[in-house]
Amino acid sequence: MKDIVTGKKVPFKIEREIRLPQTDKPDKIFVLQEITFGNGNKEIRIGYYIVGKNGRMKDKWAWGQFCPFLPRNDLEDLIKKAQEEGILSKDYKF
């Protein structure tokens, strides 16, 4: 990952990850990741994988390039799984 201000690479490690297929699109899987940066800071990243439609990624799983759109129920299920895995606090509410 690159710092958007400095352009320098920022080292990080994915500590834990949860995956959940989108209920109405089997070619899309949402991901919630717990990430630790080189300085010890922890953050949560939400992203998705999708089956490519064009070019060299056609019919292959690829990391989504844009902000994820997902059904509300899928977001709730993703958060529940993250709570069960201890990534998010069980006290978290919408």
C-alpha positions in Angstrom: 0.0 0.0 0.0 1.2 3.5 -0.7 0.7 6.6 1.5 -1.5 9.0 -0.5 0.4 12.0 0.8 4.1 10.9 0.5 3.7 8.2 -2.2 6.0 5.9 0.0 5.2 2.3 0.5 3.5 1.5 3.9 4.2 -2.0 5.3 1.2 -3.8 6.8 0.1 -7.3 7.7 -3.3 -8.8 7.4 -3.8 -10.3 10.9 -7.3 -11.7 10.4 -9.8 -11.9 7.6 -13.5 -12.8 7.1 -15.0 -13.5 3.8 -18.7 -13.6 2.9 -20.3 -14.1 -0.6 -22.8 -11.5 -1.7 -26.3 -13.1 -1.3 -27.5 -12.2 -4.7 -24.2 -12.3 -6.7 -22.2 -15.5 -6.3 -19.3 -13.9 -8.3 -18.6 -11.3 -5.5 -17.1 -11.9 -2.1 -16.9 -9.3 0.6 -13.8 -9.2 2.9 -13.3 -7.6 6.3 -9.7 -7.5 7.3 -7.9 -6.6 10.5 -4.6 -4.9 9.4 -1.6 -4.1 11.5 0.8 -1.4 10.1 4.6 -1.3 10.7 4.1 1.3 13.4 1.7 -1.1 15.4 -1.5 0.8 14.5 -4.4 -1.5 13.7 -7.2 -0.7 11.2 -10.1 -2.4 9.6 -10.4 -2.7 5.8 -13.6 -3.6 4.0 -13.2 -4.7 0.4 -14.3 -7.3 -2.1 -13.2 -9.9 -4.7 -15.1 -10.2 -7.9 -14.8 -12.4 -10.9 -13.2 -10.4 -13.7 -15.2 -9.7 -16.9 -12.5 -8.4 -19.3 -8.8 -8.7 -20.3 -6.3 -10.8 -18.4 -8.5 -11.1 -15.4 -11.5 -12.5 -17.3 -13.0 -15.4 -15.3 -10.4 -15.0 -12.5 -10.9 -13.7 -8.9 -9.6 -10.1 -8.6 -9.5 -7.6 -5.8 -12.2 -4.9 -6.3 -10.9 -1.5 -7.3 -13.7 0.7 -6.0 -15.7 1.3 -2.9 -17.8 -1.7 -2.2 -21.6 -1.6 -2.6 -23.3 -4.4 -0.6 -26.8 -5.2 0.6 -27.5 -4.1 4.1 -28.2 -7.6 5.3 -24.8 -8.7 4.0 -23.1 -5.9 5.9 -24.9 -6.9 9.0 -23.8 -10.6 8.5 -20.2 -9.5 7.9 -20.2 -7.4 11.1 -21.7 -10.3 13.1 -19.0 -12.7 11.8 -16.3 -10.1 12.7 -17.8 -9.9 16.2 -17.8 -13.7 16.6 -14.1 -13.8 15.5 -13.2 -11.0 17.9 -12.2 -8.5 15.2 -15.0 -6.1 16.2 -16.4 -5.6 19.7 -19.6 -7.4 20.5 -20.8 -4.0 21.7 -20.7 -2.5 18.2 -24.2 -1.3 17.0 -25.4 0.1 13.7 
